[in-house]
Amino acid sequence: MAKNAVVELAFVPHDGGTARAAGIVLRFVDPQDFYVAEADAIAGSVRLLRVVNGERRLIADRAARLIAGKAHTLKIAAVDENFSVSLDGETLLEVHDAALAAAGRFGVASRADSQTRFGDLFITVLD
């Protein structure tokens, strides 16, 4: 468990009618409270969301070119209330959010009917 970390995930979005998503979960305290950085090939975006008391809230999003069948790398750096999210080495989001300040666990996420192949997950704890 950690509060501050850099997390990087390799993934390939393949198929899905509703979503072709891959995400990194961080500061996971329980299924009701966590952050997720998500890339979705159908939506053509990268976004940072927070889930507090089970309620999903968009913090920030930005258009991004994601290609089904192509390998991509999603990365998030979280230091206190500062978050930086990048896709394939390009920083797309830099935001502040203090809603979830506690240390938590990390993981991968997908959504809806996504068929995503996940590669390596690298976690560098900064605490």
Buried (B, 14 or more C-beta within 10 A) or exposed (E): EBBBBBBBBBBBBEEBEEBBBBBBBBBBBEEEBBBBBBBBBBBEBBBBBBBBEEEEEEBBBBEBEBEBEEEBBBBBBBEEEEBBBBBBEEEBBEEEBEEBEEBBBBBBBBBEEBEBEEBEBEBEEEE
